[in-house]
Amino acid sequence: MRPAILRIAAVTAFFCTQPFQPEARAWHDKTHLAVAEAAGFELWYSSAAPDVAKSKEMFGPVESPNHYYNNNANRRVTPEMVMAQVERYNQPNDDEGHLYGAIIGSVRDYFAMKKSGKYAKYPLVYCAHYCADLSMPLHNTAYDDFNKERHGVNDGVIENSVRNNIAYIQRIMTAPYIRNEDDLAKEIAAVAESARKLGQKMRREHRNMTVDEAYTQVARSASLFNAILSWVERQPVYAAPAVKAVPVKE
């Protein structure tokens, strides 16, 4: 067994030293799960699934750009910027990415499925994941050398502790109130802007996130997703169209 273990360790070490690509995860799995659970999502245990989906070669070109926005011009994030990305949701091979629009796109998918009478929770799994990605600084800034070199480390800043600190995240959450897409775009922009500013500060100071900064960021994601859940749950429940019985001829 020992040679096999050594081979696995060698392969793991190889991949851990490779440069991260734009489709790299924002936060590791346990951090994603913690964000969704802190937000009160009943399917929190599925919230890492979108990273699993995009790891498949055939799905990667479509799903990967939903997870980041390479803000190469370092522009302030505005609600208008968010809305401009919505139509790019699930569009493949978008090197710039469209994370902001993906959040709204996944909520629209939820409403569409709910209206048609289908099981509608799976789009919210994607929404949970995107909301978590939103607060990660290196998914809101240019994918430059600094980003490539430090992405993996910053994804995992609180990975080892976060599942034990759900209650702490909930204590520092301040969920906004969302009534419509305009409100949602405004709140997405606010979280993204906090991440962009932190990313630029990290560059200026040539450092990684601190633990406190990482918890502050994931609490922003959990707050946003909690507000989204509250909003969609307040909407009317659309029943599936009734099926008329067809008389059976005797």
Buried (B, 14 or more C-beta within 10 A) or exposed (E): EEEEEEEEEEEEEEEEEEEBEBBBBBBBBBBBBBBBBBBBBEBBEBBBBBBEBBEEEEBBBBBBBBBBBBBEEEEEBBBEBBBBBBEBBBBEEBEBBBBBBBBBBBBBBBBEBBBEEEEBEBBBBBBBBBBBBBBBBBBBBBBEEBBBEBBBEBBBBBBEBBBEBBEBBBEBBEBBEBEEBEBBBBBBBBBBBBBBBBBBEBBEEEEBBEEEBBBBBBBBBBBBBBBBBBBBEEEEEBEEEEEEEEEEEE
